[in-house]
Amino acid sequence: MQEVDVTFGRAAQIWWAWCWRTVLFSLLCSLPIGFVIGFVGAGIGITRQQAGLTGMLIGIILGLFLSVLVMSKILKKKFGVYRIALVQT
């Protein structure tokens, strides 16, 4: 196995592969969950501030989970002529 240098371009390519997927999946999951929290919250009479705080906390937890899930997918992805490998030292 031949190591390649970590360049700005390669780092940016890997970061972008992770970033756009994380943002997209987070939005696609957070919007319906936020809607449900707002709808249910209005039904049970919680304030907007409480619903907003609840939604924000759930969004943070969901975003963290999804970012790790996306990273696991990125670690399996091929980037042209190279891929990321975890090597035991």
PDB file of N, CA, C and O in Angstrom:
ATOM      1  N   MET A   1       0.850  -1.164   0.000  1.00  0.00           N
ATOM      2  CA  MET A   1       0.000   0.000   0.000  1.00  0.00           C
ATOM      3  C   MET A   1       0.903   1.237   0.000  1.00  0.00           C
ATOM      4  O   MET A   1       1.805   1.367   0.827  1.00  0.00           O
ATOM      5  N   GLN A   2       0.640   2.127  -0.935  1.00  0.00           N
ATOM      6  CA  GLN A   2       1.439   3.347  -1.055  1.00  0.00           C
ATOM      7  C   GLN A   2       0.680   4.513  -0.424  1.00  0.00           C
ATOM      8  O   GLN A   2      -0.483   4.752  -0.747  1.00  0.00           O
ATOM      9  N   GLU A   3       1.340   5.233   0.473  1.00  0.00           N
ATOM     10  CA  GLU A   3       0.742   6.422   1.077  1.00  0.00           C
ATOM     11  C   GLU A   3       0.863   7.595   0.130  1.00  0.00           C
ATOM     12  O   GLU A   3       1.860   7.733  -0.578  1.00  0.00           O
ATOM     13  N   VAL A   4      -0.162   8.448   0.118  1.00  0.00           N
ATOM     14  CA  VAL A   4      -0.103   9.681  -0.655  1.00  0.00           C
ATOM     15  C   VAL A   4      -0.090  10.854   0.328  1.00  0.00           C
ATOM     16  O   VAL A   4      -0.566  10.740   1.457  1.00  0.00           O
ATOM     17  N   ASP A   5       0.459  11.972  -0.118  1.00  0.00           N
ATOM     18  CA  ASP A   5       0.526  13.152   0.738  1.00  0.00           C
ATOM     19  C   ASP A   5      -0.864  13.726   0.972  1.00  0.00           C
ATOM     20  O   ASP A   5      -1.731  13.686   0.099  1.00  0.00           O
ATOM     21  N   VAL A   6      -1.050  14.258   2.170  1.00  0.00           N
ATOM     22  CA  VAL A   6      -2.289  14.963   2.476  1.00  0.00           C
ATOM     23  C   VAL A   6      -2.112  16.401   1.998  1.00  0.00           C
ATOM     24  O   VAL A   6      -1.355  17.176   2.582  1.00  0.00           O
ATOM     25  N   THR A   7      -2.816  16.735   0.937  1.00  0.00           N
ATOM     26  CA  THR A   7      -2.751  18.089   0.396  1.00  0.00           C
ATOM     27  C   THR A   7      -4.045  18.828   0.730  1.00  0.00           C
ATOM     28  O   THR A   7      -5.038  18.227   1.140  1.00  0.00           O
ATOM     29  N   PHE A   8      -4.007  20.131   0.544  1.00  0.00           N
ATOM     30  CA  PHE A   8      -5.214  20.920   0.789  1.00  0.00           C
ATOM     31  C   PHE A   8      -6.350  20.450  -0.117  1.00  0.00           C
ATOM     32  O   PHE A   8      -7.489  20.314   0.329  1.00  0.00           O
ATOM     33  N   GLY A   9      -6.037  20.202  -1.384  1.00  0.00           N
ATOM     34  CA  GLY A   9      -7.058  19.760  -2.338  1.00  0.00           C
ATOM     35  C   GLY A   9      -7.703  18.440  -1.946  1.00  0.00           C
ATOM     36  O   GLY A   9      -8.922  18.292  -2.034  1.00  0.00           O
ATOM     37  N   ARG A  10      -6.892  17.481  -1.514  1.00  0.00           N
ATOM     38  CA  ARG A  10      -7.434  16.185  -1.097  1.00  0.00           C
ATOM     39  C   ARG A  10      -8.257  16.324   0.175  1.00  0.00           C
ATOM     40  O   ARG A  10      -9.328  15.730   0.300  1.00  0.00           O
ATOM     41  N   ALA A  11      -7.750  17.113   1.117  1.00  0.00           N
ATOM     42  CA  ALA A  11      -8.488  17.329   2.362  1.00  0.00           C
ATOM     43  C   ALA A  11      -9.823  18.020   2.073  1.00  0.00           C
ATOM     44  O   ALA A  11     -10.844  17.660   2.657  1.00  0.00           O
ATOM     45  N   ALA A  12      -9.820  19.005   1.181  1.00  0.00           N
ATOM     46  CA  ALA A  12     -11.048  19.714   0.821  1.00  0.00           C
ATOM     47  C   ALA A  12     -12.039  18.784   0.133  1.00  0.00           C
ATOM     48  O   ALA A  12     -13.243  18.872   0.370  1.00  0.00           O
ATOM     49  N   GLN A  13     -11.538  17.895  -0.717  1.00  0.00           N
ATOM     50  CA  GLN A  13     -12.412  16.947  -1.412  1.00  0.00           C
ATOM     51  C   GLN A  13     -13.091  16.008  -0.419  1.00  0.00           C
ATOM     52  O   GLN A  13     -14.287  15.742  -0.538  1.00  0.00           O
ATOM     53  N   ILE A  14     -12.349  15.512   0.546  1.00  0.00           N
ATOM     54  CA  ILE A  14     -12.906  14.611   1.551  1.00  0.00           C
ATOM     55  C   ILE A  14     -13.872  15.371   2.460  1.00  0.00           C
ATOM     56  O   ILE A  14     -14.950  14.873   2.782  1.00  0.00           O
ATOM     57  N   TRP A  15     -13.482  16.578   2.871  1.00  0.00           N
ATOM     58  CA  TRP A  15     -14.351  17.386   3.716  1.00  0.00           C
ATOM     59  C   TRP A  15     -15.662  17.694   3.005  1.00  0.00           C
ATOM     60  O   TRP A  15     -16.730  17.582   3.607  1.00  0.00           O
ATOM     61  N   TRP A  16     -15.600  18.077   1.743  1.00  0.00           N
ATOM     62  CA  TRP A  16     -16.813  18.412   1.002  1.00  0.00           C
ATOM     63  C   TRP A  16     -17.708  17.185   0.849  1.00  0.00           C
ATOM     64  O   TRP A  16     -18.930  17.299   0.949  1.00  0.00           O
ATOM     65  N   ALA A  17     -17.121  16.019   0.609  1.00  0.00           N
ATOM     66  CA  ALA A  17     -17.912  14.789   0.495  1.00  0.00           C
ATOM     67  C   ALA A  17     -18.675  14.531   1.788  1.00  0.00           C
ATOM     68  O   ALA A  17     -19.815  14.067   1.760  1.00  0.00           O
ATOM     69  N   TRP A  18     -18.048  14.831   2.917  1.00  0.00           N
ATOM     70  CA  TRP A  18     -18.697  14.639   4.219  1.00  0.00           C
ATOM     71  C   TRP A  18     -19.714  15.749   4.486  1.00  0.00           C
ATOM     72  O   TRP A  18     -20.828  15.479   4.936  1.00  0.00           O
ATOM     73  N   CYS A  19     -19.330  17.002   4.207  1.00  0.00           N
ATOM     74  CA  CYS A  19     -20.128  18.161   4.570  1.00  0.00           C
ATOM     75  C   CYS A  19     -21.492  18.192   3.872  1.00  0.00           C
ATOM     76  O   CYS A  19     -22.516  18.322   4.543  1.00  0.00           O
ATOM     77  N   TRP A  20     -21.525  18.075   2.555  1.00  0.00           N
ATOM     78  CA  TRP A  20     -22.793  18.230   1.868  1.00  0.00           C
ATOM     79  C   TRP A  20     -23.752  17.102   2.212  1.00  0.00           C
ATOM     80  O   TRP A  20     -24.961  17.319   2.302  1.00  0.00           O
ATOM     81  N   ARG A  21     -23.220  15.895   2.405  1.00  0.00           N
ATOM     82  CA  ARG A  21     -24.096  14.788   2.786  1.00  0.00           C
ATOM     83  C   ARG A  21     -24.670  14.985   4.188  1.00  0.00           C
ATOM     84  O   ARG A  21     -25.848  14.723   4.428  1.00  0.00           O
ATOM     85  N   THR A  22     -23.831  15.447   5.104  1.00  0.00           N
ATOM     86  CA  THR A  22     -24.293  15.682   6.469  1.00  0.00           C
ATOM     87  C   THR A  22     -25.369  16.756   6.503  1.00  0.00           C
ATOM     88  O   THR A  22     -26.392  16.587   7.167  1.00  0.00           O
ATOM     89  N   VAL A  23     -25.154  17.847   5.804  1.00  0.00           N
ATOM     90  CA  VAL A  23     -26.141  18.931   5.777  1.00  0.00           C
ATOM     91  C   VAL A  23     -27.443  18.445   5.141  1.00  0.00           C
ATOM     92  O   VAL A  23     -28.523  18.693   5.678  1.00  0.00           O
ATOM     93  N   LEU A  24     -27.350  17.767   4.022  1.00  0.00           N
ATOM     94  CA  LEU A  24     -28.551  17.289   3.330  1.00  0.00           C
ATOM     95  C   LEU A  24     -29.344  16.311   4.195  1.00  0.00           C
ATOM     96  O   LEU A  24     -30.551  16.481   4.373  1.00  0.00           O
ATOM     97  N   PHE A  25     -28.684  15.301   4.728  1.00  0.00           N
ATOM     98  CA  PHE A  25     -29.386  14.308   5.548  1.00  0.00           C
ATOM     99  C   PHE A  25     -29.951  14.938   6.814  1.00  0.00           C
ATOM    100  O   PHE A  25     -31.048  14.579   7.243  1.00  0.00           O
ATOM    101  N   SER A  26     -29.221  15.871   7.418  1.00  0.00           N
ATOM    102  CA  SER A  26     -29.712  16.545   8.621  1.00  0.00           C
ATOM    103  C   SER A  26     -30.975  17.352   8.316  1.00  0.00           C
ATOM    104  O   SER A  26     -31.938  17.322   9.082  1.00  0.00           O
ATOM    105  N   LEU A  27     -30.966  18.069   7.200  1.00  0.00           N
ATOM    106  CA  LEU A  27     -32.159  18.841   6.822  1.00  0.00           C
ATOM    107  C   LEU A  27     -33.340  17.929   6.526  1.00  0.00           C
ATOM    108  O   LEU A  27     -34.459  18.184   6.973  1.00  0.00           O
ATOM    109  N   LEU A  28     -33.087  16.872   5.774  1.00  0.00           N
ATOM    110  CA  LEU A  28     -34.178  15.964   5.411  1.00  0.00           C
ATOM    111  C   LEU A  28     -34.787  15.269   6.620  1.00  0.00           C
ATOM    112  O   LEU A  28     -35.976  14.948   6.620  1.00  0.00           O
ATOM    113  N   CYS A  29     -33.985  15.037   7.643  1.00  0.00           N
ATOM    114  CA  CYS A  29     -34.502  14.394   8.853  1.00  0.00           C
ATOM    115  C   CYS A  29     -35.055  15.418   9.847  1.00  0.00           C
ATOM    116  O   CYS A  29     -36.046  15.144  10.525  1.00  0.00           O
ATOM    117  N   SER A  30     -34.436  16.578   9.940  1.00  0.00           N
ATOM    118  CA  SER A  30     -34.824  17.567  10.947  1.00  0.00           C
ATOM    119  C   SER A  30     -36.135  18.277  10.617  1.00  0.00           C
ATOM    120  O   SER A  30     -36.911  18.589  11.520  1.00  0.00           O
ATOM    121  N   LEU A  31     -36.388  18.532   9.349  1.00  0.00           N
ATOM    122  CA  LEU A  31     -37.612  19.251   8.991  1.00  0.00           C
ATOM    123  C   LEU A  31     -38.875  18.505   9.414  1.00  0.00           C
ATOM    124  O   LEU A  31     -39.745  19.105  10.046  1.00  0.00           O
ATOM    125  N   PRO A  32     -39.009  17.209   9.087  1.00  0.00           N
ATOM    126  CA  PRO A  32     -40.218  16.508   9.535  1.00  0.00           C
ATOM    127  C   PRO A  32     -40.293  16.379  11.058  1.00  0.00           C
ATOM    128  O   PRO A  32     -41.378  16.461  11.635  1.00  0.00           O
ATOM    129  N   ILE A  33     -39.152  16.179  11.705  1.00  0.00           N
ATOM    130  CA  ILE A  33     -39.154  16.051  13.162  1.00  0.00           C
ATOM    131  C   ILE A  33     -39.546  17.379  13.798  1.00  0.00           C
ATOM    132  O   ILE A  33     -40.310  17.401  14.763  1.00  0.00           O
ATOM    133  N   GLY A  34     -39.033  18.485  13.269  1.00  0.00           N
ATOM    134  CA  GLY A  34     -39.409  19.800  13.771  1.00  0.00           C
ATOM    135  C   GLY A  34     -40.888  20.082  13.593  1.00  0.00           C
ATOM    136  O   GLY A  34     -41.526  20.670  14.466  1.00  0.00           O
ATOM    137  N   PHE A  35     -41.430  19.663  12.466  1.00  0.00           N
ATOM    138  CA  PHE A  35     -42.859  19.833  12.214  1.00  0.00           C
ATOM    139  C   PHE A  35     -43.679  19.060  13.243  1.00  0.00           C
ATOM    140  O   PHE A  35     -44.643  19.585  13.801  1.00  0.00           O
ATOM    141  N   VAL A  36     -43.294  17.824  13.486  1.00  0.00           N
ATOM    142  CA  VAL A  36     -44.020  16.989  14.449  1.00  0.00           C
ATOM    143  C   VAL A  36     -43.925  17.588  15.850  1.00  0.00           C
ATOM    144  O   VAL A  36     -44.920  17.648  16.571  1.00  0.00           O
ATOM    145  N   ILE A  37     -42.730  18.030  16.234  1.00  0.00           N
ATOM    146  CA  ILE A  37     -42.565  18.637  17.564  1.00  0.00           C
ATOM    147  C   ILE A  37     -43.453  19.874  17.687  1.00  0.00           C
ATOM    148  O   ILE A  37     -44.112  20.057  18.712  1.00  0.00           O
ATOM    149  N   GLY A  38     -43.482  20.723  16.662  1.00  0.00           N
ATOM    150  CA  GLY A  38     -44.323  21.915  16.688  1.00  0.00           C
ATOM    151  C   GLY A  38     -45.802  21.574  16.735  1.00  0.00           C
ATOM    152  O   GLY A  38     -46.565  22.194  17.475  1.00  0.00           O
ATOM    153  N   PHE A  39     -46.203  20.599  15.954  1.00  0.00           N
ATOM    154  CA  PHE A  39     -47.615  20.193  15.890  1.00  0.00           C
ATOM    155  C   PHE A  39     -48.060  19.590  17.218  1.00  0.00           C
ATOM    156  O   PHE A  39     -49.098  19.970  17.760  1.00  0.00           O
ATOM    157  N   VAL A  40     -47.279  18.657  17.737  1.00  0.00           N
ATOM    158  CA  VAL A  40     -47.614  18.016  19.008  1.00  0.00           C
ATOM    159  C   VAL A  40     -47.531  19.027  20.147  1.00  0.00           C
ATOM    160  O   VAL A  40     -48.381  19.051  21.036  1.00  0.00           O
ATOM    161  N   GLY A  41     -46.483  19.867  20.104  1.00  0.00           N
ATOM    162  CA  GLY A  41     -46.339  20.879  21.145  1.00  0.00           C
ATOM    163  C   GLY A  41     -47.517  21.829  21.200  1.00  0.00           C
ATOM    164  O   GLY A  41     -47.975  22.186  22.285  1.00  0.00           O
ATOM    165  N   ALA A  42     -48.010  22.241  20.054  1.00  0.00           N
ATOM    166  CA  ALA A  42     -49.173  23.121  20.016  1.00  0.00           C
ATOM    167  C   ALA A  42     -50.402  22.407  20.569  1.00  0.00           C
ATOM    168  O   ALA A  42     -51.246  23.013  21.229  1.00  0.00           O
ATOM    169  N   GLY A  43     -50.487  21.111  20.287  1.00  0.00           N
ATOM    170  CA  GLY A  43     -51.626  20.330  20.761  1.00  0.00           C
ATOM    171  C   GLY A  43     -51.647  20.145  22.270  1.00  0.00           C
ATOM    172  O   GLY A  43     -52.716  20.084  22.877  1.00  0.00           O
ATOM    173  N   ILE A  44     -50.472  20.054  22.873  1.00  0.00           N
ATOM    174  CA  ILE A  44     -50.437  19.838  24.325  1.00  0.00           C
ATOM    175  C   ILE A  44     -50.193  21.131  25.093  1.00  0.00           C
ATOM    176  O   ILE A  44     -50.135  21.126  26.322  1.00  0.00           O
ATOM    177  N   GLY A  45     -50.051  22.229  24.373  1.00  0.00           N
ATOM    178  CA  GLY A  45     -50.001  23.538  25.005  1.00  0.00           C
ATOM    179  C   GLY A  45     -48.646  24.007  25.505  1.00  0.00           C
ATOM    180  O   GLY A  45     -48.587  24.841  26.408  1.00  0.00           O
ATOM    181  N   ILE A  46     -47.556  23.497  24.947  1.00  0.00           N
ATOM    182  CA  ILE A  46     -46.258  24.029  25.362  1.00  0.00           C
ATOM    183  C   ILE A  46     -45.974  25.323  24.595  1.00  0.00           C
ATOM    184  O   ILE A  46     -46.516  25.547  23.513  1.00  0.00           O
ATOM    185  N   THR A  47     -45.138  26.148  25.157  1.00  0.00           N
ATOM    186  CA  THR A  47     -44.857  27.438  24.536  1.00  0.00           C
ATOM    187  C   THR A  47     -43.941  27.265  23.323  1.00  0.00           C
ATOM    188  O   THR A  47     -43.309  26.225  23.140  1.00  0.00           O
ATOM    189  N   ARG A  48     -43.890  28.299  22.515  1.00  0.00           N
ATOM    190  CA  ARG A  48     -42.993  28.270  21.348  1.00  0.00           C
ATOM    191  C   ARG A  48     -41.546  28.138  21.783  1.00  0.00           C
ATOM    192  O   ARG A  48     -40.754  27.445  21.146  1.00  0.00           O
ATOM    193  N   GLN A  49     -41.209  28.811  22.877  1.00  0.00           N
ATOM    194  CA  GLN A  49     -39.837  28.765  23.380  1.00  0.00           C
ATOM    195  C   GLN A  49     -39.472  27.342  23.807  1.00  0.00           C
ATOM    196  O   GLN A  49     -38.377  26.868  23.503  1.00  0.00           O
ATOM    197  N   GLN A  50     -40.369  26.666  24.498  1.00  0.00           N
ATOM    198  CA  GLN A  50     -40.114  25.287  24.918  1.00  0.00           C
ATOM    199  C   GLN A  50     -40.015  24.360  23.703  1.00  0.00           C
ATOM    200  O   GLN A  50     -39.141  23.496  23.651  1.00  0.00           O
ATOM    201  N   ALA A  51     -40.899  24.538  22.739  1.00  0.00           N
ATOM    202  CA  ALA A  51     -40.859  23.718  21.530  1.00  0.00           C
ATOM    203  C   ALA A  51     -39.581  23.977  20.755  1.00  0.00           C
ATOM    204  O   ALA A  51     -38.979  23.045  20.222  1.00  0.00           O
ATOM    205  N   GLY A  52     -39.158  25.247  20.684  1.00  0.00           N
ATOM    206  CA  GLY A  52     -37.921  25.586  19.980  1.00  0.00           C
ATOM    207  C   GLY A  52     -36.708  24.968  20.647  1.00  0.00           C
ATOM    208  O   GLY A  52     -35.822  24.446  19.971  1.00  0.00           O
ATOM    209  N   LEU A  53     -36.664  25.023  21.971  1.00  0.00           N
ATOM    210  CA  LEU A  53     -35.551  24.429  22.707  1.00  0.00           C
ATOM    211  C   LEU A  53     -35.524  22.913  22.533  1.00  0.00           C
ATOM    212  O   LEU A  53     -34.460  22.330  22.325  1.00  0.00           O
ATOM    213  N   THR A  54     -36.676  22.280  22.616  1.00  0.00           N
ATOM    214  CA  THR A  54     -36.765  20.835  22.417  1.00  0.00           C
ATOM    215  C   THR A  54     -36.313  20.458  21.010  1.00  0.00           C
ATOM    216  O   THR A  54     -35.539  19.519  20.827  1.00  0.00           O
ATOM    217  N   GLY A  55     -36.799  21.193  20.028  1.00  0.00           N
ATOM    218  CA  GLY A  55     -36.405  20.932  18.644  1.00  0.00           C
ATOM    219  C   GLY A  55     -34.921  21.122  18.423  1.00  0.00           C
ATOM    220  O   GLY A  55     -34.291  20.355  17.695  1.00  0.00           O
ATOM    221  N   MET A  56     -34.349  22.161  19.061  1.00  0.00           N
ATOM    222  CA  MET A  56     -32.927  22.418  18.909  1.00  0.00           C
ATOM    223  C   MET A  56     -32.103  21.277  19.514  1.00  0.00           C
ATOM    224  O   MET A  56     -31.133  20.831  18.902  1.00  0.00           O
ATOM    225  N   LEU A  57     -32.471  20.808  20.688  1.00  0.00           N
ATOM    226  CA  LEU A  57     -31.741  19.716  21.331  1.00  0.00           C
ATOM    227  C   LEU A  57     -31.835  18.416  20.525  1.00  0.00           C
ATOM    228  O   LEU A  57     -30.842  17.709  20.355  1.00  0.00           O
ATOM    229  N   ILE A  58     -33.013  18.119  20.042  1.00  0.00           N
ATOM    230  CA  ILE A  58     -33.175  16.929  19.213  1.00  0.00           C
ATOM    231  C   ILE A  58     -32.390  17.077  17.914  1.00  0.00           C
ATOM    232  O   ILE A  58     -31.791  16.113  17.437  1.00  0.00           O
ATOM    233  N   GLY A  59     -32.389  18.281  17.338  1.00  0.00           N
ATOM    234  CA  GLY A  59     -31.627  18.538  16.118  1.00  0.00           C
ATOM    235  C   GLY A  59     -30.131  18.356  16.313  1.00  0.00           C
ATOM    236  O   GLY A  59     -29.451  17.808  15.445  1.00  0.00           O
ATOM    237  N   ILE A  60     -29.618  18.812  17.445  1.00  0.00           N
ATOM    238  CA  ILE A  60     -28.192  18.648  17.732  1.00  0.00           C
ATOM    239  C   ILE A  60     -27.837  17.177  17.857  1.00  0.00           C
ATOM    240  O   ILE A  60     -26.851  16.720  17.278  1.00  0.00           O
ATOM    241  N   ILE A  61     -28.629  16.440  18.604  1.00  0.00           N
ATOM    242  CA  ILE A  61     -28.369  15.000  18.782  1.00  0.00           C
ATOM    243  C   ILE A  61     -28.467  14.274  17.446  1.00  0.00           C
ATOM    244  O   ILE A  61     -27.618  13.443  17.124  1.00  0.00           O
ATOM    245  N   LEU A  62     -29.495  14.582  16.675  1.00  0.00           N
ATOM    246  CA  LEU A  62     -29.670  13.959  15.360  1.00  0.00           C
ATOM    247  C   LEU A  62     -28.521  14.323  14.431  1.00  0.00           C
ATOM    248  O   LEU A  62     -28.012  13.464  13.711  1.00  0.00           O
ATOM    249  N   GLY A  63     -28.108  15.588  14.438  1.00  0.00           N
ATOM    250  CA  GLY A  63     -27.001  16.023  13.593  1.00  0.00           C
ATOM    251  C   GLY A  63     -25.698  15.319  13.928  1.00  0.00           C
ATOM    252  O   GLY A  63     -24.950  14.935  13.029  1.00  0.00           O
ATOM    253  N   LEU A  64     -25.420  15.148  15.214  1.00  0.00           N
ATOM    254  CA  LEU A  64     -24.215  14.432  15.622  1.00  0.00           C
ATOM    255  C   LEU A  64     -24.252  12.976  15.152  1.00  0.00           C
ATOM    256  O   LEU A  64     -23.269  12.460  14.621  1.00  0.00           O
ATOM    257  N   PHE A  65     -25.393  12.328  15.353  1.00  0.00           N
ATOM    258  CA  PHE A  65     -25.532  10.937  14.918  1.00  0.00           C
ATOM    259  C   PHE A  65     -25.353  10.825  13.405  1.00  0.00           C
ATOM    260  O   PHE A  65     -24.625   9.955  12.926  1.00  0.00           O
ATOM    261  N   LEU A  66     -26.013  11.699  12.658  1.00  0.00           N
ATOM    262  CA  LEU A  66     -25.927  11.635  11.197  1.00  0.00           C
ATOM    263  C   LEU A  66     -24.521  11.951  10.693  1.00  0.00           C
ATOM    264  O   LEU A  66     -24.078  11.367   9.704  1.00  0.00           O
ATOM    265  N   SER A  67     -23.814  12.865  11.354  1.00  0.00           N
ATOM    266  CA  SER A  67     -22.459  13.190  10.909  1.00  0.00           C
ATOM    267  C   SER A  67     -21.523  11.995  11.060  1.00  0.00           C
ATOM    268  O   SER A  67     -20.654  11.778  10.216  1.00  0.00           O
ATOM    269  N   VAL A  68     -21.694  11.220  12.128  1.00  0.00           N
ATOM    270  CA  VAL A  68     -20.886  10.008  12.300  1.00  0.00           C
ATOM    271  C   VAL A  68     -21.291   8.950  11.275  1.00  0.00           C
ATOM    272  O   VAL A  68     -20.434   8.261  10.721  1.00  0.00           O
ATOM    273  N   LEU A  69     -22.583   8.822  11.024  1.00  0.00           N
ATOM    274  CA  LEU A  69     -23.064   7.874  10.017  1.00  0.00           C
ATOM    275  C   LEU A  69     -22.499   8.221   8.645  1.00  0.00           C
ATOM    276  O   LEU A  69     -22.048   7.334   7.921  1.00  0.00           O
ATOM    277  N   VAL A  70     -22.517   9.488   8.283  1.00  0.00           N
ATOM    278  CA  VAL A  70     -21.967   9.927   7.000  1.00  0.00           C
ATOM    279  C   VAL A  70     -20.464   9.670   6.946  1.00  0.00           C
ATOM    280  O   VAL A  70     -19.947   9.240   5.915  1.00  0.00           O
ATOM    281  N   MET A  71     -19.756   9.928   8.051  1.00  0.00           N
ATOM    282  CA  MET A  71     -18.308   9.685   8.078  1.00  0.00           C
ATOM    283  C   MET A  71     -18.007   8.206   7.825  1.00  0.00           C
ATOM    284  O   MET A  71     -17.040   7.882   7.135  1.00  0.00           O
ATOM    285  N   SER A  72     -18.821   7.315   8.374  1.00  0.00           N
ATOM    286  CA  SER A  72     -18.585   5.888   8.127  1.00  0.00           C
ATOM    287  C   SER A  72     -18.752   5.560   6.639  1.00  0.00           C
ATOM    288  O   SER A  72     -18.051   4.696   6.111  1.00  0.00           O
ATOM    289  N   LYS A  73     -19.666   6.238   5.974  1.00  0.00           N
ATOM    290  CA  LYS A  73     -19.847   6.038   4.525  1.00  0.00           C
ATOM    291  C   LYS A  73     -18.658   6.620   3.749  1.00  0.00           C
ATOM    292  O   LYS A  73     -18.199   6.020   2.778  1.00  0.00           O
ATOM    293  N   ILE A  74     -18.164   7.779   4.173  1.00  0.00           N
ATOM    294  CA  ILE A  74     -17.036   8.427   3.503  1.00  0.00           C
ATOM    295  C   ILE A  74     -15.783   7.556   3.619  1.00  0.00           C
ATOM    296  O   ILE A  74     -14.980   7.491   2.688  1.00  0.00           O
ATOM    297  N   LEU A  75     -15.619   6.894   4.754  1.00  0.00           N
ATOM    298  CA  LEU A  75     -14.442   6.044   4.937  1.00  0.00           C
ATOM    299  C   LEU A  75     -14.431   4.857   3.973  1.00  0.00           C
ATOM    300  O   LEU A  75     -13.381   4.254   3.750  1.00  0.00           O
ATOM    301  N   LYS A  76     -15.583   4.518   3.401  1.00  0.00           N
ATOM    302  CA  LYS A  76     -15.676   3.407   2.438  1.00  0.00           C
ATOM    303  C   LYS A  76     -15.654   3.892   0.990  1.00  0.00           C
ATOM    304  O   LYS A  76     -15.598   3.079   0.068  1.00  0.00           O
ATOM    305  N   LYS A  77     -15.696   5.204   0.783  1.00  0.00           N
ATOM    306  CA  LYS A  77     -15.800   5.785  -0.561  1.00  0.00           C
ATOM    307  C   LYS A  77     -14.436   5.858  -1.241  1.00  0.00           C
ATOM    308  O   LYS A  77     -13.412   6.054  -0.587  1.00  0.00           O
ATOM    309  N   LYS A  78     -14.439   5.699  -2.545  1.00  0.00           N
ATOM    310  CA  LYS A  78     -13.218   5.894  -3.332  1.00  0.00           C
ATOM    311  C   LYS A  78     -13.214   7.309  -3.879  1.00  0.00           C
ATOM    312  O   LYS A  78     -14.231   7.810  -4.358  1.00  0.00           O
ATOM    313  N   PHE A  79     -12.057   7.945  -3.802  1.00  0.00           N
ATOM    314  CA  PHE A  79     -11.860   9.307  -4.288  1.00  0.00           C
ATOM    315  C   PHE A  79     -10.916   9.250  -5.482  1.00  0.00           C
ATOM    316  O   PHE A  79      -9.718   9.496  -5.349  1.00  0.00           O
ATOM    317  N   GLY A  80     -11.456   8.928  -6.630  1.00  0.00           N
ATOM    318  CA  GLY A  80     -10.614   8.809  -7.829  1.00  0.00           C
ATOM    319  C   GLY A  80      -9.643   7.655  -7.700  1.00  0.00           C
ATOM    320  O   GLY A  80     -10.051   6.493  -7.683  1.00  0.00           O
ATOM    321  N   VAL A  81      -8.368   7.967  -7.609  1.00  0.00           N
ATOM    322  CA  VAL A  81      -7.336   6.921  -7.565  1.00  0.00           C
ATOM    323  C   VAL A  81      -6.938   6.559  -6.140  1.00  0.00           C
ATOM    324  O   VAL A  81      -6.039   5.740  -5.949  1.00  0.00           O
ATOM    325  N   TYR A  82      -7.576   7.139  -5.148  1.00  0.00           N
ATOM    326  CA  TYR A  82      -7.236   6.803  -3.770  1.00  0.00           C
ATOM    327  C   TYR A  82      -8.501   6.636  -2.939  1.00  0.00           C
ATOM    328  O   TYR A  82      -9.596   6.997  -3.370  1.00  0.00           O
ATOM    329  N   ARG A  83      -8.334   6.087  -1.750  1.00  0.00           N
ATOM    330  CA  ARG A  83      -9.406   5.954  -0.776  1.00  0.00           C
ATOM    331  C   ARG A  83      -8.795   6.145   0.606  1.00  0.00           C
ATOM    332  O   ARG A  83      -7.575   6.099   0.766  1.00  0.00           O
ATOM    333  N   ILE A  84      -9.628   6.353   1.575  1.00  0.00           N
ATOM    334  CA  ILE A  84      -9.165   6.515   2.943  1.00  0.00           C
ATOM    335  C   ILE A  84      -9.050   5.124   3.558  1.00  0.00           C
ATOM    336  O   ILE A  84      -9.948   4.297   3.402  1.00  0.00           O
ATOM    337  N   ALA A  85      -7.955   4.868   4.252  1.00  0.00           N
ATOM    338  CA  ALA A  85      -7.776   3.577   4.902  1.00  0.00           C
ATOM    339  C   ALA A  85      -7.377   3.790   6.357  1.00  0.00           C
ATOM    340  O   ALA A  85      -6.556   4.653   6.666  1.00  0.00           O
ATOM    341  N   LEU A  86      -7.958   3.005   7.234  1.00  0.00           N
ATOM    342  CA  LEU A  86      -7.533   2.996   8.618  1.00  0.00           C
ATOM    343  C   LEU A  86      -6.487   1.896   8.763  1.00  0.00           C
ATOM    344  O   LEU A  86      -6.735   0.735   8.439  1.00  0.00           O
ATOM    345  N   VAL A  87      -5.327   2.280   9.251  1.00  0.00           N
ATOM    346  CA  VAL A  87      -4.209   1.342   9.334  1.00  0.00           C
ATOM    347  C   VAL A  87      -3.781   1.241  10.782  1.00  0.00           C
ATOM    348  O   VAL A  87      -3.509   2.250  11.432  1.00  0.00           O
ATOM    349  N   GLN A  88      -3.723   0.018  11.284  1.00  0.00           N
ATOM    350  CA  GLN A  88      -3.273  -0.178  12.643  1.00  0.00           C
ATOM    351  C   GLN A  88      -1.765   0.038  12.729  1.00  0.00           C
ATOM    352  O   GLN A  88      -1.017  -0.460  11.887  1.00  0.00           O
ATOM    353  N   THR A  89      -1.317   0.774  13.738  1.00  0.00           N
ATOM    354  CA  THR A  89       0.119   1.035  13.894  1.00  0.00           C
ATOM    355  C   THR A  89       0.679   0.267  15.062  1.00  0.00           C
ATOM    356  O   THR A  89       1.873   0.362  15.347  1.00  0.00           O
TER     357      THR A  89
END
